[in-house]
């Protein structure tokens, strides 16, 4: 009985040690593609290149902020389509 317990413990240890890609020890450890990395600085650079519309001042940005998206996906799709058709809006924030 002791041999089986020792053997099963050794097998379990071997499985845990060999699964370094299957187990994630931290929610902050991820393998991102290069186009998914440094998004904050990439978006900041895009905003720096933004040329405002003639009606807006040189230091203004038009954006949408929406929240409480408790409705179904069809209704959300309508909202997103409407925001995409707003020519002056540069980005949207979902709160």
N, CA and C of each residue as an Amber inpcrd file, in Angstrom:
protein
   285
   0.8290000  -1.1900000   0.0000000   0.0000000   0.0000000   0.0000000
   0.8740000   1.2550000   0.0000000   1.9470000   1.2240000   0.7810000
   2.8290000   2.3650000   0.8680000   3.5290000   2.6100000  -0.4740000
   3.8410000   1.4930000  -1.2010000   4.4880000   1.6260000  -2.5020000
   3.5490000   2.3120000  -3.4960000   2.2580000   1.9590000  -3.4660000
   1.2870000   2.5560000  -4.3840000   1.0900000   4.0450000  -4.0890000
   1.0670000   4.3670000  -2.8150000   0.9260000   5.7600000  -2.4210000
   2.1410000   6.5640000  -2.8560000   3.3210000   6.0190000  -2.6760000
   4.5490000   6.6790000  -3.0940000   4.6080000   6.8110000  -4.6190000
   4.1910000   5.7600000  -5.3160000   4.1910000   5.7770000  -6.7770000
   3.1840000   6.7970000  -7.3100000   1.9930000   6.8330000  -6.7350000
   0.9930000   7.8030000  -7.1920000   1.4270000   9.2230000  -6.8770000
   2.0920000   9.4450000  -5.7610000   2.6230000  10.7690000  -5.4370000
   3.7080000  11.1920000  -6.4130000   4.5700000  10.2490000  -6.7970000
   5.6280000  10.5570000  -7.7580000   5.0350000  10.8700000  -9.1320000
   4.0060000  10.1430000  -9.5300000   3.3520000  10.4010000 -10.8140000
   2.6710000  11.7700000 -10.8020000   1.9910000  12.0780000  -9.7180000
   1.3260000  13.3780000  -9.6140000   2.3460000  14.5170000  -9.6480000
   3.4610000  14.3420000  -8.9710000   4.5130000  15.3490000  -8.9780000
   5.1010000  15.5120000 -10.3750000   5.3210000  14.4120000 -11.0700000
   5.8590000  14.4760000 -12.4370000   4.8980000  15.1920000 -13.3790000
   3.6060000  14.9470000 -13.2130000   2.6070000  15.6150000 -14.0610000
   2.5890000  17.1120000 -13.7810000   2.6010000  17.4990000 -12.5160000
   2.5780000  18.9160000 -12.1670000   3.8320000  19.6530000 -12.6320000
   4.9720000  19.0030000 -12.5530000   6.2180000  19.6420000 -12.9570000
   6.2840000  19.7860000 -14.4780000   5.7010000  18.8670000 -15.2160000
   5.7930000  18.9070000 -16.6780000   4.7240000  19.7820000 -17.3220000
   3.8280000  20.3660000 -16.5630000   2.7080000  21.1440000 -17.1190000
   2.9200000  22.6380000 -16.9640000   4.1200000  23.1310000 -17.2130000
   4.3560000  24.5560000 -16.9910000   3.5890000  25.4410000 -17.9560000
   3.2660000  24.9730000 -19.1630000   2.4910000  25.7770000 -20.0980000
   0.9850000  25.6350000 -19.8640000   0.5580000  24.5860000 -19.1840000
  -0.8620000  24.3720000 -18.9430000  -1.3550000  25.1300000 -17.7210000
  -0.5020000  25.3180000 -16.7420000  -0.8980000  25.9870000 -15.5120000
  -0.4300000  27.4270000 -15.5460000  -1.2780000  28.3230000 -15.1120000
  -0.9440000  29.7340000 -15.0580000  -0.9080000  30.1390000 -13.5910000
   0.2430000  30.5480000 -13.1270000   0.4180000  30.8300000 -11.7170000
  -0.0310000  32.2320000 -11.3330000  -0.2090000  33.1000000 -12.2970000
  -0.6070000  34.4670000 -12.0350000  -1.5490000  34.9270000 -13.1440000
  -2.5420000  35.7360000 -12.8290000  -3.4100000  36.2380000 -13.9010000
  -2.6820000  37.2190000 -14.8080000  -1.4940000  37.6590000 -14.4100000
  -0.7370000  38.6240000 -15.1950000   0.2790000  37.9650000 -16.1130000
   0.4120000  36.6390000 -16.0670000   1.3350000  35.9210000 -16.9340000
   0.5620000  35.4670000 -18.1560000   0.8680000  36.0580000 -19.2970000
   0.1980000  35.6980000 -20.5430000   1.1970000  35.6760000 -21.6730000
   0.8680000  34.9240000 -22.6920000   1.6740000  34.8900000 -23.9090000
   0.9020000  35.6290000 -24.9790000   1.2130000  36.9090000 -25.1640000
   0.5100000  37.7340000 -26.1350000   1.3000000  37.8180000 -27.4280000
   0.5760000  37.8920000 -28.5300000   1.2160000  38.1390000 -29.8080000
   1.7740000  39.5660000 -29.8050000   2.7310000  39.8320000 -30.6840000
   3.3840000  41.1490000 -30.6740000   2.4080000  42.2750000 -30.9830000
   1.3740000  42.0190000 -31.7890000   0.4120000  43.0840000 -32.0830000
  -0.5510000  43.3330000 -30.9250000  -0.5540000  42.4760000 -29.9160000
  -1.4080000  42.6510000 -28.7440000  -0.6340000  43.2160000 -27.5520000
   0.6270000  43.5480000 -27.7340000   1.4570000  44.0630000 -26.6550000
   1.5680000  45.5870000 -26.7510000   1.7750000  46.2360000 -25.6200000
   1.9940000  47.6850000 -25.5410000   0.8450000  48.4770000 -26.1610000
  -0.3740000  48.0600000 -25.9290000  -1.5230000  48.7200000 -26.5370000
  -1.7210000  50.1400000 -26.0260000  -1.3920000  50.3950000 -24.7820000
  -1.5650000  51.7430000 -24.2480000  -0.6810000  52.7360000 -24.9890000
   0.5810000  52.4010000 -25.1700000   1.4710000  53.3270000 -25.8660000
   1.1030000  53.4400000 -27.3480000   0.6490000  52.3540000 -27.9710000
   0.2170000  52.4220000 -29.3710000  -1.0030000  53.3240000 -29.5180000
  -1.9650000  53.1880000 -28.6210000  -3.1570000  54.0330000 -28.6840000
  -2.8390000  55.4830000 -28.3440000  -1.9170000  55.7020000 -27.4310000
  -1.4970000  57.0650000 -27.1060000  -0.8560000  57.7250000 -28.3260000
  -0.0470000  56.9650000 -29.0710000   0.5570000  57.4970000 -30.2920000
  -0.5050000  57.8200000 -31.3470000  -1.5280000  56.9780000 -31.4440000
  -2.6230000  57.2590000 -32.3830000  -3.3560000  58.5440000 -32.0040000
  -3.6010000  58.7330000 -30.7140000  -4.2650000  59.9560000 -30.2700000
  -3.3880000  61.1930000 -30.5030000  -2.0820000  61.0300000 -30.3920000
  -1.1890000  62.1640000 -30.6370000  -1.2230000  62.5850000 -32.1020000
  -1.4760000  61.6470000 -33.0100000  -1.5440000  61.9430000 -34.4450000
  -2.9210000  62.4610000 -34.8670000  -3.8710000  62.4350000 -33.9660000
  -5.2480000  62.8140000 -34.2870000  -5.3300000  64.2730000 -34.6830000
  -5.9690000  64.5270000 -35.8000000  -6.2250000  65.8910000 -36.2560000
  -7.7070000  66.1700000 -36.0320000  -8.0500000  67.1100000 -35.1480000
  -9.4610000  67.3620000 -34.8490000 -10.1890000  67.9740000 -36.0460000
 -11.4890000  67.8070000 -36.0520000 -12.3200000  68.4110000 -37.0980000
 -12.2350000  69.9280000 -37.0000000 -12.5920000  70.5950000 -38.0850000
 -12.4730000  72.0600000 -38.1390000 -13.3220000  72.7370000 -37.0730000
 -14.4660000  72.1370000 -36.7180000 -15.3380000  72.7680000 -35.7240000
 -14.7880000  72.6560000 -34.3020000 -13.9000000  71.6940000 -34.0840000
 -13.3480000  71.4860000 -32.7400000 -12.0520000  72.2750000 -32.5830000
 -11.6990000  72.5190000 -31.3720000 -10.4530000  73.2030000 -31.0950000
  -9.2650000  72.2760000 -31.2840000  -8.0550000  72.7930000 -31.2480000
  -6.8740000  71.9660000 -31.4880000  -6.5900000  70.9630000 -30.3780000
  -7.1670000  71.1730000 -29.2150000  -6.9000000  70.2540000 -28.1130000
  -8.1650000  69.5420000 -27.6430000  -9.0940000  69.2870000 -28.5600000
 -10.3220000  68.5910000 -28.1700000 -10.4280000  67.2580000 -28.9020000
 -11.0920000  66.3130000 -28.2610000 -11.2970000  64.9790000 -28.8110000
 -12.7560000  64.6080000 -28.5740000 -13.4060000  64.1030000 -29.5970000
 -14.7790000  63.6070000 -29.4570000 -14.7320000  62.1080000 -29.2080000
 -15.3810000  61.6670000 -28.1280000 -15.4470000  60.2450000 -27.8400000
 -16.7900000  59.9240000 -27.1950000 -17.1120000  58.6490000 -27.1930000
 -18.3630000  58.1870000 -26.5860000 -18.0300000  57.3990000 -25.3250000
 -18.8550000  57.5840000 -24.3210000 -18.7500000  56.7920000 -23.0950000
 -20.0970000  56.1290000 -22.8670000 -20.1030000  54.8080000 -22.8290000
 -21.3560000  54.1100000 -22.5890000 -21.1600000  53.0760000 -21.4980000
 -22.2330000  52.8170000 -20.7820000 -22.1680000  51.9170000 -19.6430000
 -23.5060000  51.2110000 -19.4830000 -23.6310000  50.3480000 -18.5140000
 -24.8450000  49.5740000 -18.2560000 -25.3010000  48.8120000 -19.4930000
 -24.4040000  48.0130000 -20.0260000 -24.7260000  47.2340000 -21.2300000
 -25.3790000  45.9040000 -20.8240000 -26.4910000  46.0210000 -20.1180000
 -27.2080000  44.8450000 -19.6310000 -28.2010000  44.3130000 -20.6450000
 -28.2790000  44.9530000 -21.7930000 -29.2510000  44.5150000 -22.7900000
 -28.6380000  43.4450000 -23.6890000 -29.4380000  42.9360000 -24.5960000
 -28.9730000  41.8310000 -25.4330000 -27.9910000  42.3220000 -26.4950000
 -27.3490000  41.3640000 -27.1620000 -26.3090000  41.6900000 -28.1300000
 -26.8460000  42.4130000 -29.3590000 -28.0870000  42.1590000 -29.7530000
 -28.6590000  42.8640000 -30.9130000 -28.7740000  44.3540000 -30.6180000
 -29.2220000  44.7010000 -29.4080000 -29.3230000  46.1060000 -29.0360000
 -27.9340000  46.7350000 -28.9250000 -26.9810000  46.0040000 -28.3800000
 -25.6210000  46.5100000 -28.2860000 -25.0340000  46.7290000 -29.6740000
 -25.3210000  45.8480000 -30.6030000 -24.8490000  45.9840000 -31.9750000
 -25.3810000  47.2780000 -32.5990000 -26.6480000  47.6140000 -32.3130000
 -27.2160000  48.8610000 -32.8310000 -26.4620000  50.0730000 -32.2880000
 -26.1350000  50.0300000 -31.0080000 -25.3970000  51.1330000 -30.3880000
 -24.0060000  51.2480000 -31.0220000 -23.3240000  50.1290000 -31.1700000
 -21.9800000  50.1420000 -31.7550000 -22.0310000  50.6320000 -33.2030000
 -23.0010000  50.1840000 -33.9810000 -23.1370000  50.6500000 -35.3670000
 -23.3860000  52.1550000 -35.4260000 -24.2000000  52.6420000 -34.5160000
 -24.4730000  54.0830000 -34.5020000 -23.2110000  54.8710000 -34.1590000
 -22.4410000  54.3840000 -33.1770000 -21.2010000  55.0660000 -32.8230000
 -20.1990000  55.0090000 -33.9770000 -20.1550000  53.8850000 -34.7000000
 -19.2370000  53.7680000 -35.8380000 -19.5940000  54.7280000 -36.9660000
 -20.8430000  55.1610000 -37.0430000 -21.2710000  56.0780000 -38.0930000
 -21.1570000  57.5490000 -37.6900000 -20.6220000  57.8180000 -36.5240000
 -20.4080000  59.1980000 -36.0980000 -19.0260000  59.6330000 -36.5930000
 -18.9650000  60.5220000 -37.5910000 -17.6790000  60.8180000 -38.2210000
 -16.6740000  61.5500000 -37.3270000 -17.1520000  62.3110000 -36.3610000
 -16.2380000  63.0700000 -35.5140000 -15.7110000  62.2870000 -34.3240000
 -16.3330000  61.1670000 -34.0030000 -15.9370000  60.4020000 -32.8250000
 -14.6740000  59.5850000 -33.1210000 -13.6990000  59.6540000 -32.2280000
 -12.4290000  58.9710000 -32.4260000 -12.3430000  57.6420000 -31.7050000
 -12.9630000  57.5270000 -30.5400000 -12.9240000  56.2670000 -29.8060000
 -14.0940000  56.1950000 -28.8490000 -14.3280000  55.0100000 -28.3040000
 -15.4170000  54.7800000 -27.3530000 -14.8660000  54.1000000 -26.1130000
 -15.4660000  54.4160000 -24.9770000 -15.0760000  53.8150000 -23.7090000
 -16.3070000  53.1330000 -23.1290000 -16.1690000  51.8700000 -22.8000000
 -17.2570000  51.1260000 -22.1610000 -16.9620000  51.0600000 -20.6660000
 -17.8090000  51.6860000 -19.8720000 -17.5930000  51.7350000 -18.4340000
 -18.2800000  50.6280000 -17.7140000
